[in-house]
Amino acid sequence: MNNLKKVGLTALAGSLAAVSANAAEMSVSGATLLTYTSEDTTEATGNPFGMKTNLSFTASGDVNGMTVSYMQTSVDQFAGMSSARLSIDMGDMGVLAFDQGSGSGLATIDDKTPTAAEEIWDGLDGAVGATNGLVGAAGSSGVWNYVQTYGGITANIAARRGSGTKSGDGASSGTGQSAMDIALTGSGDMMGVDGLSWGAGYGEAEAGQQANAGGVDSDDRHLTAFANYSFGMATVGYQKSTINFGGQGSATEEVDAWGIAVNINDDLSVSYGEREIEYAKAGAAHVTENGEGIAVAYTMGSMKIAGNRNEVTDNAGTTGSNDEMTEIALSFSF
């Protein structure tokens, strides 16, 4: 961890020009990831070896009695900013943030089944522009986020005006699809059940009149709930999700997923999971996608080696479309 001392936090300088800047401490952390990836026989893997470097910048300081913090993550040796977040901690009033890719609302619980490494759908070919069974009406790009905890339950709310696509000036360049969603999470402590964690959420996104015949407004609706239970060395989990699209003739996605992860010791963990997505197509036969994945991870100090193999049949609701992926990753944190 490298610390850059006394860097002025000036993210709000334009609107707070009359307020003297407080010195803040900025920290830099990162990781280098070396991967070997193998695709299925129908795809050209090309060079199976790859590498990327992730750098995370964080800063925090006191502004008028409130803690203002900023996070930015860059990937692939400064190839571009992948995510950023500006947040204001208002104490008992909660945390207000503007999120540009770090995760808010329903996106924070889109898949909570336990795994030792990547999710069981990671690296597989989903339909372009589709949700692929993952909830998140508001998404995580260009959204306002509010987080508050009360009575052991945390509410994570996300809201977006218009599209999440950004133009050069940082404003949205798309139309429609304003959205809002909420995720509630907690533990079993309030019920006297040690080792239990749970969550549920709901969201809506405008489909708009242009998506329906006769100019009738309709919304996309996202709903999910999960529960994980840890006992001894193992954690088991189950999640149920529904995505109902408001557009004319759209399909509904019904998702059932489960997983189990086991810590063999302090350094080694393994996991296995399965997921089904039923694509209920309007005016056509329903198709069920079936996926499964196994993962293993071994940590040695700041070095970690992880591997996973994921497979899917009838991918994205297309009969006969299958895919598989194997990846081995060696990472070094600094």
DAKAVEN-V285014 format. One record per run of one state. SS is the DSSP state (alpha for helix, beta for strand, coil for the rest). FROM is the first residue (numbers start at 1). TO is the last residue. Records with the same first field share a line. If there is no record, write none. Layout:
BEGIN
SS = FROM-TO / FROM-TO
END
This chain:
BEGIN
coil = 1-1 / 9-22 / 40-48 / 64-65 / 76-79 / 90-90 / 94-94 / 102-104 / 110-140 / 151-152 / 161-165 / 167-171 / 173-178 / 192-195 / 207-208 / 212-212 / 216-218 / 232-233 / 245-251 / 264-267 / 281-286 / 301-302 / 314-314 / 318-322 / 334-334
beta = 2-8 / 23-39 / 49-63 / 66-75 / 80-89 / 95-101 / 141-150 / 153-160 / 166-166 / 172-172 / 179-187 / 196-206 / 219-231 / 234-244 / 252-263 / 268-280 / 287-300 / 303-313 / 323-333
alpha = 91-93 / 105-109 / 188-191 / 209-211 / 213-215 / 315-317
END
